Amino acid sequence: MPPPLRLTAAHVAQVPPYLGPPQPFDLAGEVATEADHQALFDQLMRSAPKEVWVFAYGSLIWNPGFEPAETRNGHLRGWHRRFCLGWMTIFRGCPERPGIMLALDRGGSCQGVAQRLGPARLEADMLCILRREVPLRRSAYQPRWSPVSTPDGPITALIFPIDRSADNYLQGQSEDAVAHSLATSAGDRGTMAEYLLNTVQNLQNLGIHDRYLWRLQSAVADNIERALPANKEVP
């Protein structure tokens, strides 16, 4: 049995929210157009399997933005979860408290959720995913098809691994530095502590234990507690 989670909603509530205006998205680079996403969809579909699945490892698990026709636990080999995309000054980060995002990085393996797209809404749902995961013309994520093991047999799923040559790929960050960022960053879409809590809670509900994320959630809870005034405790 994995150890219980240290990070709680009470910890997340202690992270000061971002109160400024929404950060302009174009700070991150040239925004992809509908034509760009349609072209990427057409390119991917030329080599797509008969059934279209997407592999969720982070927020796609708990906030996919579409209704999957079927879900299964899945095991992806050759890629692992890592907070290595930064420093984010939009969404869950801001210039004063930049964030670092979760990605699939090369090596190891990852347990997550395979989500099947229904044929009736295949194009609409796929475009929804591409707008979300590949928002820029020069995206750090490089979508591709990859084999995934599931309890009901092997499938081929769309994955979004990070491109290590991307300018915002972070290499060599210590877990202490990552935990500090996750414990402090906030933007107009919320905090990274909230993102991490949602991710580990949903993985726990699925019976998935990621040792890396479990270490980080404990370290984030410690960081938040240390930042509190001496006379205050997490409820």
N, C-alpha and C positions, 0 to 999 in steps of 0.2 A: 504494500500500500504506500502511495506517495505521502510525504509529510503534509499536514494541513497548511493551508495558505495563511501567511502572516499578513499580507496586504488585504485591507478591508475597505468597504465604502467609507467608513469613518476616517481612514487614512486619506483617501482621495479627497474628502471634503475639506481637509486641512490645506490643500495646495491652493494658493491664491489664484483666482481665475484671471484670465486676460480680460481687461475692461476697455481696451482701445477699439478703434474701428477695424473692420475686416482688413487683413493685409492684402494688397493687390497681388493677384495670382500671377501676373505677368513678370513679377520679380524673379520667379523661378525659371523663366525661359520662355521661348515662343510657344504659345498655347496651340495645341493641335485643333484642327477644324473638323467639322463633320465629314468633309471629304477625306481628310487624313484617316479618320477612324473607319470610314467605309472602305478605303483602299486596304487598310490593315485587315479588316474583316475578310475581304475578298481573297487576300493573300493567304490567310490562315485556312480558309475553307477549302482552298485548292488541295491541301494535304490533310484535311480533317478526316478523322475516323467516321464510321457510320453513325455511331452515337457520340454526341458531343458532351464532354465532361469538363469541368474546371476544378482545379485543385485549390482548396482554401486552406491557408495556414495561419491567418491572422484575422483581421476584421471581416473578411468575406465569410468567415464561419458564423459570426453573430450579427452581421449586418450586410447580407449579400446584395441588397438592392433589387432583387428579383426573386421569384418563387421557383425554387428548383423542383423539377419533376420527380427527383429521387436523390437521396443522400446516402452515402456510405462512408464509414471510416476508411481512410486510405493511407498507404505507406509509400512515400516517394524516396527513391534512392538516388544518391548523387548530389543532393542538395540538403541544406539544413537551415533552420531559422537563425537569424542573427540581426541584431539592431546595428545596421551598418549604412544607412542612408541618411545623410545629414549635410550640413546642419539645417534643420527645417525652420523657416521663419514664417510659414503659412500653416493653416489648418490647426494643428495642435502645438504650434510653436510660434514665437514672435522674435523680433531682433534682440530684445532684452533677455529673453529666456528661450533660446533655440532648442528645438527638439531633435530627436533621432528616431528614424522609423525602422520598423521590422521589414526584413526582406528574406528571400531565399538566396543563400550564398553557396558557393561551390563546395562540395565535399560532404561526407557523412550521409545522413538520411533525415527524414522529417515525417512525422505522423500528423495527419490533418483530416480534412473532410473532402471527399469527392462529391461534386454537385452536378447532376445531369440536367442539361437544358432540354426542355420539351420541344418537339419539332414545330408546334404551332407558333411558338414565340422565339424560335431559335435566333433569328437575325436581331430582333429587338433586344433580347436579353444579352446576346453577345456584344452588341454595340454598347449597351449599358455598362457591361464589365470593362470594355476597352476604354470608354470615356473615363471611368474611374481609375483604372490601373495604368493607363498610358495617356495622361493628360497633356503631355508635352510632345512636341515633334521630335526632340532629342531626349527621349525618356531613358531613365536609368534601368527600367524594367524591359526585358527582352522576351516577349511571349513566344512560346514554342510548345510543341506536343511532346509528351513524355509518358513512358509507361508508369502505371501506379498499381500497386497491389491492393486488393480489397478482400474482405471476408467472402465475397461472392464471386471471386475470380479477378483476373487482371483486366485492366481497362487502359485506355490511352486518354490522358487529360491535358488540358491547356494549363501550363504553369507560367509564372511570371518571375523568373530568376533575375537577379541584379547583374548588370553589366559592370564588371570590375574596372573597365576603362572609363566609366562615367566620372565626371568631375565631382559629383556628390557621393561617390562611394567612399566610405570611411574604412580605413584599414588600421589595425593595431590599437584600437581603442580598448582600454582596460575595462573590465566589468564594473569597477568602481566609478569610472568616468561615465559609463552608460547609465548606471543606476542613479547617479547624481542628476543627469539630464532628465531621465524619466520621472524623477521625484520633483522636479522644479518647472519643467517646460509647460507652457500653456498658450493657447491661441483661441481664435474665434470659434473653433469647433470643440473646444474642451482641453483637457490635460492629457499628457501622455500617461500619467498614473492611472487615469480612468481607462485608457486604451489597454494598458497592460492588465489591469484587473479584469476587464471584460474578456480578454483573450484567455487568461489562465482559468477563470471560472468556467468558461465554455469548454475548454479542453478537459477540465476536471469532470464536468458533467458527461463528457463523451468517453470517459475512462482513459484519457490520454495524459501521460506525464512527461513533460519536457523538462529535463533536469536544468538546462540553461535558463529557461523562463522561471522555474521555481527558485533558483538562486537569485535571480534578478528581483522577483517580487518581494522576497525577504529583505534584500538589500535596499529596495525602494522604501519599504515600510520603515526600516531603520533610519534612512535618510530623512524621511518626513518627521519621525519622532524626534530626531536630534535637532531639527530646525524649529521646534516648538519652544515657546518661552519656558523658562525653568519651572514656572508654577502651573503649567498646562500639560494635560495628558490627552492622548487619543481616547475618545469615549469608548 
